[in-house]
């Protein structure tokens, strides 16, 4: 599936609502919808700069999380832990699976 076709079903507001429901209560209380949008936007920037769209590689995931932490500190947005970011990214993966099915098949 091309990236263009892949993103046809993706809706930012639906993704944020899905992720908010995915998060544990403690994290739901800590992050706003704007924080989630910010993390998703920064992760998209990372993927565009890295010239890849999806990876299961743990080293790349760590690079992504470190990139988001660095950008959030630079932009003075939120006070996210690496675990917070990982939960939000996992929530987005679950959203993808909900609209596209298991993408590893």
C-alpha positions in Angstrom: 0.0 0.0 0.0 1.4 3.4 -0.9 2.0 6.0 1.8 -0.7 8.2 0.1 -3.3 5.4 0.2 -2.1 4.4 3.7 -2.9 7.8 5.1 -6.3 8.2 3.3 -8.2 6.7 6.3 -6.0 8.4 9.0 -7.8 11.3 10.7 -5.9 13.4 13.2 -8.8 14.1 15.5 -9.9 10.4 15.5 -6.3 9.4 16.2 -6.1 11.7 19.2 -9.4 10.5 20.6 -8.4 6.9 20.1 -5.0 7.5 21.8 -6.6 9.3 24.7 -8.9 6.3 25.3 -5.8 4.0 25.0 -3.8 5.8 27.7 -3.8 4.8 31.3 -5.8 7.1 33.6 -2.7 8.6 35.1 -1.3 9.6 31.7 -4.7 10.8 30.5 -4.7 13.3 33.4 -1.2 14.4 32.6 -1.3 15.1 28.8 -3.7 17.3 26.9 -5.0 16.7 23.4 -2.6 19.4 22.2 0.2 17.4 23.8 -0.8 14.3 21.8 -1.1 16.3 18.6 2.4 17.8 19.3 4.0 14.3 19.8 2.3 13.0 16.7 3.4 16.0 14.6 7.0 15.7 15.9 7.1 12.0 15.2 5.9 12.6 11.6 8.7 15.2 11.2 11.2 12.6 12.4 9.9 10.0 9.9 10.1 12.6 7.1 13.6 13.6 8.0 14.7 9.9 8.4 13.3 8.9 5.0 11.3 6.0 6.4 7.7 5.6 7.5 7.5 2.7 9.9 10.0 0.5 11.7 10.0 -2.2 14.3 13.6 -1.6 15.1 14.1 -0.8 18.7 17.1 1.4 18.0 15.1 3.5 15.6 12.3 3.7 18.2 14.7 5.0 20.8 16.0 7.6 18.3 12.4 8.7 17.7 11.7 9.0 21.4 14.9 10.9 22.0 14.1 13.2 19.1 10.6 13.9 20.5 12.0 14.6 24.0 14.6 17.0 22.6 12.1 18.8 20.4 9.6 19.1 23.3 12.4 20.6 25.6 13.5 23.0 22.8 9.9 24.1 22.2 9.1 24.1 25.9 6.1 21.8 25.4 5.0 19.5 28.1 7.1 17.6 30.5 7.0 14.2 28.9 8.9 11.1 30.1 10.2 8.6 27.6 7.5 6.2 28.9 4.8 8.8 28.3 5.9 9.2 24.7 6.1 5.5 24.2 2.5 5.0 25.4 1.3 7.7 23.0 3.2 6.1 20.1 1.8 2.7 21.0 -1.6 4.3 21.1 -1.1 5.5 17.6 0.0 2.0 16.5 -3.2 0.7 18.0 -5.1 3.3 16.1 -3.5 2.3 12.8 -4.4 -1.4 13.5 -8.0 -0.4 14.2 -8.4 1.3 10.8 -6.0 -0.9 8.7 -6.0 -4.2 10.5 -2.7 -6.0 11.5 -0.1 -4.2 9.4 2.5 -7.0 9.9 0.5 -9.5 7.9 
